[in-house]
Amino acid sequence: QVQLVESGGGLVQEGGSLRLSCAASGAFFSINAMGWYRQAPGKQRDLVAVIIRGGSTNYADSVKGRFTISRDNAKNTVYLQMNSLKPEDTAVYYCNANVEPRAVNYWGKGTLVTVSS
């Protein structure tokens, strides 16, 4: 089993910044990709950003230029630096990891980010 523990959510004013962290632990050989998804009330869970083991990244259009995903492979940890936050960024943010063997996906429990206007 693999556990993902997120931290760093909270309440911030519009224009502010937050940094999310997600640490993976448990039984796995390696991590292929780690990413962040978010789900606002009444909406589906959408990709925010993903980073693969080699360092390539992909972002949702809505966060490009404002959010930065990074990864510490030695610590099995992924970060999401969120700047210039907007009320529409309000959501529960979930960490996701795709791990070997068998390229299994795991999810964290989520951390709430609330951006006030």
Buried (B, 14 or more C-beta within 10 A) or exposed (E): EBEBBBEBBEEBEEEBEBBBBBBBEEEBEEBBBBBBBBBEEEEEBEBBBBBBBEEEEBBBEEBEEBBBBBBEEEEBBBBBBBBEBBEEBBBBBBBBBBBEEEEEEBBBEBBEBBBEE
